[in-house]
């Protein structure tokens, strides 16, 4: 006698394409663009230069016992050479988690070196920052439409053991300005007396080549 197997009709889920739209203007700069940052504690300078840039779309598919899922997503990839670390940091759009039970077809921008997300963008809605500033001043310049994104346990920053500043993983914050890119990084930790302390990379000068 054969086994009676009930066929399960899988749910087919076709998601709308994910595109950065105007939010790409926070990262959309040609190779040769550079930013010079100054460490407020040590006076050190860090020149960050885009060495290559790629913008494309990728098609993603996943299938389980219950569903089939399709998604087309915009992908932005670029490398930045940083003189303080003497290395290249790779930025790329994260692969969507199509296997996630509560998949929301969101785009996440991720700093590859430490696998830490530094920018979040929810498709069809808006940037999902820790805080938004209509205007934000760094040094002598005021920037418009600035988003702050907080990161925990960030190991991608230089070793700031100067001036009794101890590197303890209390997190960092990245400040991005529209049409200007990254304008400030704040890193939090504890000093020698175990008091909460912070250090900054502040944007001093930049030269941007837009697409």
N, C-alpha and C positions, 0 to 999 in steps of 0.2 A: 504494500500500500504506500503510495507516495505521500510525502509530507506536504501539508497544505501551507504554503507560504503566502502571506498577504503582502501584496506589493505596495510600497509606500511611494506616493507621488511627492517628489521633492519640490519644495518651494523655490521658485526662480526669482532672484532679486537683481534687478538691473538699476544701479544707482546713477544719478545724474553725474556728469563729469565734474571733477574738482579742478578749479582754476584759481590762482592767486588773485587775479584781477589787479586792482589798484594797489593791493598790498605788496605786490612784487616790487614796487618802487622803493621799498625799504632795503632791497638787496640787489637791485638790478643795475650793476655797474660793470663796465668793460674792464678787461685785464689792463693793468697799468694804473688803475685807480689806487690811491693810497690814503691812509689815515695815519697821523702821528699822534700818539698818546703820551701823556706824562704822568708818572707815578707821583701822587701828592705827598708821599712819605719819604721816598728816596731821591726824587728828582730824575730818576731814570726815564729815558725815552724809548718808545717802542714804535717802530714803523711797520705798518701792516699793509701789504700790497697784494692785490688780486693778481694771481698768476694765470688763471684760466677760469672760464665760465661756460656753462652749458644749460640751456633751457629747452625742455622737450616734454612730451607726454608719454606715459606708460600705461599699458592695459594690464589689469590684474584680474585673475580668476581663481576661485576656490570652490571646492565641493566637499560636502560632508554627507552623512547619512540622511540629513534632514533638508538641506538646501543646496542651491547653486547660486553663486554670487559673481557679478561682473562689475568692474569699476574702471573708468579711465581717469587718470590723475596727472596733473601737471607736476613736473619734476624740475627742480632747480638745483644745480650742483656747481659749486665753485671752491677754489682753493685760495687761501690767504697765507702768504709767507710773513711770519712775525720775527723781527730781529731780536726781541727779548728772549724768545724761546729757541731761536735759530732753527726753526722747523716750519713745516706747512700744516696748517689746520684745515681740515676738509669739512665743508658744510654741504648737507644734502637733505632733500625731502625724504622723510621716513617712509618705508613701505607700509601700506595700510594693513591693519590687522583684520583681515577678512574672516578669520576664524573666531574673532571675538563674539561672544553671545550678544552683547549690546552694541554691535557695530554701528557707528554713527557717520560713517564715510567722511571722517575729518582728516584734514591735512595737518601734519606736524613737521615743523622744521627742526632739524636735529644737528647739533655739533658732534661730528663723528668721533673726534679724538677721545672724548671721555664718555661717549654715548649719552650725553646729557641734552635734553631738549632745551633750546634757548629761546625759541619763538613758537607760539601755538596759534594756529589759524583754523577756525571751524568753517568749513565750506558752507556757503549760502547764508552765513550770519555775519560774523565779524571776527576781528582778532580777539583772542581770549587772554588778555594780559593780566598781570598782577595789579597794574595801575595804568591809567591813561592820563597824559598831561596835554592840555591844549597848547601850552608853551612850557619850555623847560630850558633853563640857562646852565651852560657849562662854560666856565671861564668868562670870556668877554662876549660870547655869542649866545643868542636865544634861538632855540629851535622850535618848530611847530609840529604838532601832531606826533607826540612822543609816547611810545609804549615801553613800560618796564615789565620785564619777565624775570621772576625769581627762580633760582636753581639751588637745590640742596646738594651738599657734598661735591662741590665742583673742584675737580683736580686739574683743570686746564690752565690755571693761572700760574704766573711765575712764583718762585719761592721767595716770599717777602719776609724773611727772618731778620730784616733790618729793624733797628730802633725798637727792639723788644716786641716786635709784632709776631706772634706765634700763629702758625698755620694750623688751625683746628677747623674741621669741616662744619662751619655754621651756615654756609651757603653764600651765594653771590647774586647780583642783580645786573641784568643787561638792559641798557637804555637804547632804543632804536628810534631814529627820527626819519620821517618821510623825506625821500630824495637825498638823504645825507648818510644813511647807514648807521653803524654803531657809534654812539657819541660818548658813552661812558660805561665803565664796568665798576661795580662796587663789590668788594669782597669783605665779608664779615668773619671775625674770629675773636680770640681772647688775647689780651696783653699779658705781660709777665705777672701782673697782680690778679689775673683771672677776671679782669673786667672786659665786658664786651667792647670790641674795638672794630674799626673799619679802615680800609684803604681804598684808593680809587685809581683807575686809569682814566684820565680826563682828556678829551679830544683837544689838541692844541692847533693842529693844522691839517688840511686835507686838500686833495686834488682829485676830482671825480670825472670820469668819462662815462657819460650816459649813453644808453642804447638809443 
